Amino acid sequence: MQVPHKFSGFFLAAEKDFSLVRGDGPPSGVHNVGTFQLSGDALTKFSERCPNAVTQTNSLPKSEIQVNWIAPPAGSGCIAIRATVVEHRDVWYMDDGPLSKIFCEDEADSVDTQPPVLKECCACDEAKYELTFEGLWSRHTHPKDFPSNGWLTRFSDVIGASHTVDYRFWEYGQVASEGLKQVAEHGSTRMLESELKNQSDKIRTIIKARGISYPNVTGKTFAVFRVDSNHHLVSIVSMLDPSPDWIVGVSGLELCLTNCSWIENKILNLYPWDAGTDSGPTYISPDQPTNPPEVIRRIKSNYPNDPRSPFYDPSGTEMKPLARIYLSRQRLYEKNCDADNEEENETKQACETEPWSDWTDCSSRCGKGKQTRRRTYKHPMKAKQSECKKKLFDRRPCVGTDRDCDYNSQEIEEAYQSDPECEVTEWGPWSECSSPCGKGNKTRSRKYKKKGARKKCERLPNPPMLQQTVSCDEDCGGDISQPVLSSDINPKCKMTQWSEWSPCSVTCGLGRKMRTRMPINKNMRTHHKRFVSYYMTRRRMTALDEEEDSEEEDGGEDNDLHITDQNDPCYGVETVEEVTCGHDLPPCDGLYGVPELCFLEPKPGNCRDSQTRWYFDSDKNDCSILFFTGCGGNNNNFMSREDCLDTCSKDRKFTNIPIRDQISTNSAGGAEYGSEMKQDCKTSHWKRGPCNATCGEGFRVKSRTILVSSGAILTFR
């Protein structure tokens, strides 16, 4: 049995600790450091020279002394208790190691806030915690638009990890990884767990707990995990179901204390977060993928500022929590810290690294891609000898900054062509320029070789492009030039991205298709919608009788596709584009099929507007209302029920579809060719010339010519 060391004298003092105080030095004045109380033995007494100090009464050898210390009032900060021990006159010890202890008051704990994150944790021991996840979400706590099918409500499986200070698998302001997206949208944790395992050098324990569902949504689920001085943060996440992409959880919760110990208990309320991968505003919104993905944001009573949100409250009242976690420290695992610290210091020096390089550019100009960065060891030889395992290569997901992509990358093309499911046809011919005079756009298209491949292939990152749009510039001829549209858009007129091209207006021969865009500012959309509605009315009138000169009927008004009101901030900005289509369609020989687009599932899009459109329901052979959000979606989207039926209905009247073989004229003495007397002639598509005036009233001419004549040579105007 080891004999304890004896000492003859000691000096014990309490003083204010200023090691955590920033500034030029400690503040002056008297500080309350608490009070010593003597236990009544004959070995201790208060110091006569120093306040707040205790010393020995004699020089006899002693192995221990005991005193009590009463802490100062709240708000006094940290107190250092330091001891000096004298073995004999020439051997003494002061302040070193365990002869100094710093005591800090517990910070006011809040169930709604996280403690600050420590860059380094000085705790020597390891700790084991039990995590309890409790659901609070119910019809009583969150009654607004609570899902009527309550038996489907649940929290998905809980997944998380204890990890290092420089790692987060989800965080406010960051784009969700593919694994987090799977949790947020489907409640599937498999991919996120794989991502965590790939970061094993930054993780101590992967946390998993079974989800809670109806009728026990307000029940509890449990998990245990361990932390140490390197892995002293914890993060967890769970999906709120049903929802578009909403999650609850905590990111980077600090469990280490500044006094080198571990939190004993912690309670934290959990609120909903938007993962930024789906734009649906309600619990049961249909899928509306956000492209490009937005960053992770906290959902509050005033964000999103959308009355459809179940958490929206115009009064700004604080939201009630949806869940709560309880952390309870189960036990400590003691370690020999002195020996470990010496080895750790040597290892730290050998494993020091240079700073990370800057992130590379995103690997994709448009859509999802990857960014990488690197770093190196400062002492490569020492690092090799110490078997350092610091991460020297890092990557993260990113989204390209370009709005429009031509997807000309040979690698992408080859990747999809190698998948037989996603093989596409060759590109069709280019359409004519959307503007017959001046700058415009032209488009070409292709399709999947395998029917039904679109649904699968479009879910892949950077799916093959089925339409290409490029700018074009048609010669106006003569002395009158086409008015130039300003390329500098008024900052007050920021526009959405172009919608997808509409379905081709015909199922055989050549037709027209269009796309639109609108101001982002909702207050400016009324005029735009009125303009598009007017334009679509004109378009339908022309479709009813392509050969009639509709401009003459409308009083010669200009048919420009851009806003012409000079008082409008969007003056001169193109909002509608129209091009020819049908180059890959069969000739109009009397065999009319239903276009493939009519069998597409309707998609509302991924913006936040609300427009009434129509889609074709192939099961009912009829058109139904579609609430379109303003952008995205697919081609099963029509401005009117008439357009929808004309394109898709099996019982549609083909006389409403402009075809080249059906011609009628209403000019005096003109011939009338009906469907009963089919003429063996083919004409070009109508082409409009430039306006003959640069200001004021003018006129323009549209014309087409006979391509294959039946004997007569005619030009229609």
HELIX and SHEET records of a PDB file:
HELIX    1   1 GLY A   97  LEU A   99  5                                   3    
HELIX    2   2 GLY A  150  LEU A  152  5                                   3    
HELIX    3   3 GLU A  178  HIS A  186  1                                   9    
HELIX    4   4 ARG A  190  LYS A  197  1                                   8    
HELIX    5   5 SER A  200  LYS A  202  5                                   3    
HELIX    6   6 CYS A  337  ALA A  350  1                                  14    
HELIX    7   7 PRO A  380  GLN A  385  1                                   6    
HELIX    8   8 GLN A  410  GLN A  417  1                                   8    
HELIX    9   9 PRO A  420  CYS A  422  5                                   3    
HELIX   10  10 ALA A  453  CYS A  457  1                                   5    
HELIX   11  11 PRO A  491  CYS A  493  5                                   3    
HELIX   12  12 LYS A  522  MET A  524  5                                   3    
HELIX   13  13 ARG A  525  LEU A  544  1                                  20    
HELIX   14  14 SER A  550  GLU A  553  1                                   4    
HELIX   15  15 GLU A  596  PHE A  599  5                                   4    
HELIX   16  16 ARG A  641  CYS A  648  1                                   8    
HELIX   17  17 PHE A  654  ASN A  656  5                                   3    
SHEET    1   A 5 THR A  44  PHE A  46  0                                        
SHEET    2   A 5 ALA A  53  GLN A  56 -1                                        
SHEET    3   A 5 GLY A   9  LYS A  16 -1                                        
SHEET    4   A 5 ILE A  79  HIS A  88 -1                                        
SHEET    5   A 5 VAL A  91  MET A  94 -1                                        
SHEET    1   B 5 THR A  44  PHE A  46  0                                        
SHEET    2   B 5 ALA A  53  GLN A  56 -1                                        
SHEET    3   B 5 GLY A   9  LYS A  16 -1                                        
SHEET    4   B 5 ILE A  79  HIS A  88 -1                                        
SHEET    5   B 5 SER A 100  PHE A 103 -1                                        
SHEET    1   C 2 THR A  35  LEU A  38  0                                        
SHEET    2   C 2 VAL A  67  ILE A  70 -1                                        
SHEET    1   D 4 LYS A 220  VAL A 227  0                                        
SHEET    2   D 4 GLU A 126  GLY A 135 -1                                        
SHEET    3   D 4 ALA A 323  TYR A 333 -1                                        
SHEET    4   D 4 ASN A 265  LEU A 270 -1                                        
SHEET    1   E 5 ILE A 203  ALA A 209  0                                        
SHEET    2   E 5 VAL A 158  HIS A 163 -1                                        
SHEET    3   E 5 LEU A 233  ASP A 241 -1                                        
SHEET    4   E 5 ARG A 154  PHE A 155 -1                                        
SHEET    5   E 5 ILE A 212  SER A 213 -1                                        
SHEET    1   F 6 ILE A 203  ALA A 209  0                                        
SHEET    2   F 6 VAL A 158  HIS A 163 -1                                        
SHEET    3   F 6 LEU A 233  ASP A 241 -1                                        
SHEET    4   F 6 TRP A 246  GLU A 254 -1                                        
SHEET    5   F 6 TRP A 273  ASP A 274 -1                                        
SHEET    6   F 6 ARG A 297  ARG A 298 -1                                        
SHEET    1   G 2 LYS A 368  ARG A 374  0                                        
SHEET    2   G 2 PHE A 393  VAL A 399 -1                                        
SHEET    1   H 2 GLY A 438  SER A 445  0                                        
SHEET    2   H 2 GLN A 467  GLU A 474 -1                                        
SHEET    1   I 2 GLY A 511  THR A 516  0                                        
SHEET    2   I 2 VAL A 576  CYS A 581 -1                                        
SHEET    1   J 2 GLN A 611  ASP A 617  0                                        
SHEET    2   J 2 ASP A 622  PHE A 628 -1                                        
SHEET    1   K 3 LYS A 682  THR A 683  0                                        
SHEET    2   K 3 LYS A 702  VAL A 708 -1                                        
SHEET    3   K 3 LYS A 687  ARG A 688 -1                                        
SHEET    1   L 3 LYS A 682  THR A 683  0                                        
SHEET    2   L 3 LYS A 702  VAL A 708 -1                                        
SHEET    3   L 3 THR A 715  PHE A 716 -1                                        
END                                                                             
